[in-house]
Amino acid sequence: MNFIRNFKKTVNDSLQLIVLGLIFLYVLLRNLSFTGPIVFSVINTISLLLVLSSLVFLLLEKKLFASHILLLVLFFANAFQAFNVSIFSLRFSPFGFATPLTLSVFINFIIFIYLALMIASYLLSGGLKAQKLGGNVFLLVLVFLIFLYAFNGFTSLMIYMVILGVILLFGTRLSTLLIITSSALSSTYVYINNVINGFTVFQFFGAIASLLILSYAIYLIYLIYNRKKV
């Protein structure tokens, strides 16, 4: 237990920034893809860059706890399961893994363990100072979470509740808005595409709701850029 509690001291802030920077590059290289329709590829690339921009601003402000949470939940949440599935798929006839233990599966598992240990260390050692909630960003987060529950389901709600809650409390408002913008952009594209290919009232209202959230998030980012209170 002491090892976990002191892990963030063993890996000091400077080393944490270096490690997070390397993970950032790894995520960028692994997730950049230009396959499929051009518009789809462009939207996916912009969404990924918005999320990674959120991480960059967290790192610049040295919001290390929030940075670890963002990476773990969005990019490495399934790494532990994928590693276990591969390891326990070992067979003897013919000898080998039924589910291949690839280099990426192994690297993702190592990154998962590091992020999980660091998050646990921050939680066990205490000293985290939460910021006050309120203002237009907090209101947008609530609206966005309601939208996710209504249109994307409970799983999406829980994932983004953790991410946005942590970033809003222990990160920055700009990073929070960039995460919302990324998700809302993808949702807007999906719903508009679905409306074009097969109109339903559900898809129509999903498109309208996601577009409004996207527009308001961009507006709040503009206010922050111009150093206005949000």
C-alpha positions in Angstrom: 0.0 0.0 0.0 2.9 2.4 0.8 4.3 1.7 -2.6 1.1 2.8 -4.3 0.7 5.8 -2.0 4.3 7.0 -2.7 4.3 6.1 -6.4 3.6 9.7 -7.5 6.6 10.8 -5.4 8.8 8.1 -6.9 7.8 9.3 -10.3 8.0 13.0 -9.7 6.1 15.7 -11.5 8.8 16.2 -14.2 9.0 12.5 -15.0 5.2 12.3 -15.0 5.1 15.1 -17.6 7.6 13.2 -19.8 5.7 9.9 -19.5 2.4 11.6 -20.3 4.0 13.3 -23.3 5.2 9.9 -24.6 1.8 8.4 -24.1 0.3 11.4 -25.9 2.5 10.7 -28.9 1.6 7.0 -28.8 -2.1 7.7 -28.7 -1.8 10.2 -31.5 0.1 7.8 -33.8 -2.1 4.8 -33.0 -5.4 6.7 -33.5 -4.8 8.9 -36.5 -6.5 7.3 -39.4 -7.5 8.5 -42.8 -9.4 5.4 -44.0 -13.0 5.4 -45.1 -15.0 8.4 -46.5 -13.2 11.7 -46.5 -15.7 13.6 -44.3 -15.8 10.7 -41.8 -12.0 10.7 -41.6 -11.8 14.5 -41.2 -14.4 14.5 -38.4 -12.7 11.7 -36.6 -9.3 13.4 -36.9 -10.6 16.7 -35.6 -12.4 15.0 -32.7 -9.2 13.2 -31.8 -7.1 16.4 -32.0 -9.6 18.2 -29.8 -9.3 15.5 -27.1 -5.5 15.6 -27.3 -5.6 19.4 -27.2 -7.6 19.1 -24.0 -4.8 16.9 -22.6 -2.1 19.4 -23.8 -3.8 22.2 -21.8 -4.0 20.0 -18.7 -0.3 19.3 -19.0 0.5 22.9 -19.5 -1.3 23.8 -16.3 0.3 20.7 -14.6 -3.1 19.2 -13.9 -1.5 15.8 -13.7 -4.3 13.9 -11.9 -6.9 14.9 -14.4 -4.5 14.1 -17.3 -4.1 10.5 -16.0 -7.8 10.1 -15.7 -8.5 11.4 -19.2 -6.0 9.0 -20.8 -7.1 6.0 -18.8 -10.8 6.3 -19.4 -10.8 7.4 -23.0 -7.9 5.4 -24.5 -6.9 2.6 -22.2 -10.0 1.5 -20.2 -10.1 -1.9 -22.0 -6.4 -2.6 -22.0 -6.5 -4.8 -18.9 -9.3 -6.9 -20.3 -7.6 -7.3 -23.7 -4.4 -8.5 -22.1 -6.2 -11.0 -19.9 -8.3 -12.3 -22.9 -5.0 -12.9 -24.8 -3.1 -14.5 -21.9 -5.9 -16.9 -20.9 -6.4 -17.9 -24.6 -3.3 -20.0 -24.4 -3.8 -23.4 -25.9 -1.6 -26.5 -26.3 -2.9 -28.0 -29.5 -1.7 -26.3 -31.6 0.5 -24.4 -29.1 -0.1 -20.7 -29.0 -2.6 -17.9 -28.1 -6.0 -18.2 -29.7 -6.2 -14.4 -29.3 -2.7 -13.1 -30.3 -0.7 -11.3 -27.7 0.4 -8.4 -30.0 2.9 -5.7 -29.2 0.2 -3.1 -29.0 -1.9 -5.2 -26.5 1.2 -5.5 -24.3 2.1 -1.8 -24.5 -1.5 -0.8 -23.8 -1.5 -3.1 -20.7 1.8 -1.5 -19.4 0.3 2.0 -19.9 -2.9 1.0 -18.2 -1.0 -0.3 -15.1 1.1 2.9 -15.0 -2.0 5.1 -15.2 -4.0 3.1 -12.7 -1.1 3.1 -10.2 -0.6 6.9 -10.6 -4.3 7.6 -10.1 -4.5 5.4 -7.0 -1.4 7.1 -5.7 -3.0 10.6 -6.1 -6.2 9.4 -4.4 -4.4 7.6 -1.5 -1.9 10.4 -0.8 -4.6 13.1 -0.6 -3.9 16.7 -1.2 -6.2 17.0 -4.2 -7.9 20.4 -4.3 -11.2 20.6 -6.1 -12.3 23.8 -7.8 -15.7 25.4 -7.2 -18.4 24.3 -9.6 -20.7 26.8 -11.3 -21.0 29.1 -14.2 -21.9 28.5 -17.9 -19.4 25.6 -18.3 -20.9 23.7 -15.4 -24.4 24.3 -16.9 -23.2 23.0 -20.3 -21.8 19.9 -18.7 -25.1 19.1 -17.1 -27.0 19.6 -20.4 -24.4 17.5 -22.2 -24.8 14.7 -19.7 -28.6 14.7 -20.1 -28.1 14.6 -23.8 -25.8 11.6 -23.6 -28.3 9.7 -21.4 -31.2 10.5 -23.6 -29.6 9.8 -27.0 -26.5 7.6 -26.3 -27.5 5.6 -23.2 -26.2 5.0 -19.7 -22.8 3.7 -20.6 -21.8 6.9 -22.4 -23.3 8.9 -19.5 -21.1 7.2 -17.0 -17.9 7.5 -19.1 -18.3 11.2 -19.6 -19.6 11.9 -16.1 -16.2 10.6 -14.8 -14.1 12.4 -17.4 -15.9 15.7 -17.3 -16.4 15.6 -13.5 -12.7 15.1 -12.8 -11.5 17.6 -15.4 -14.0 20.3 -14.2 -13.0 19.7 -10.6 -9.3 19.1 -10.9 -8.5 20.4 -14.4 -9.4 23.4 -16.5 -12.6 24.7 -18.0 -11.0 25.0 -21.4 -10.1 21.3 -21.3 -13.7 20.4 -20.3 -15.1 22.4 -23.2 -12.7 20.7 -25.7 -13.9 17.3 -24.6 -17.5 18.3 -25.0 -16.7 19.9 -28.4 -15.0 16.7 -29.6 -17.9 14.4 -28.6 -20.6 16.8 -29.8 -18.9 17.2 -33.2 -18.9 13.4 -33.7 -22.5 13.1 -32.5 -23.6 15.9 -34.9 -22.0 14.2 -37.8 -23.5 10.8 -37.0 -27.0 12.2 -36.4 -27.0 14.4 -39.5 -25.7 11.5 -41.6 -28.4 9.2 -40.2 -31.1 11.9 -41.0 -29.9 12.1 -44.6 -29.9 8.3 -45.0 -33.1 7.5 -43.2 -35.1 10.2 -41.4 -36.5 9.5 -38.0 -37.7 12.0 -35.4 -35.2 10.6 -32.9 -32.3 11.2 -35.3 -33.6 14.7 -36.2 -33.8 15.8 -32.6 -30.4 14.2 -31.8 -28.9 16.2 -34.6 -30.5 19.5 -33.4 -29.5 18.9 -29.8 -25.9 17.9 -30.5 -25.5 20.9 -32.9 -26.8 23.3 -30.2 -24.3 21.8 -27.7 -21.5 22.0 -30.2 -22.3 25.7 -31.0 -22.5 26.7 -27.3 -19.3 24.9 -26.4 -17.4 26.7 -29.3 -18.9 30.0 -28.1 -17.6 29.4 -24.6 -14.2 28.5 -25.9 -14.2 31.8 -27.8 -15.1 33.7 -24.6 -12.2 32.0 -22.7 -9.8 32.8 -25.6 -10.8 36.4 -25.3 -10.3 36.2 -21.5 -13.9 36.8 -20.6 -15.6 35.2 -17.6 -17.6 32.0 -18.3 
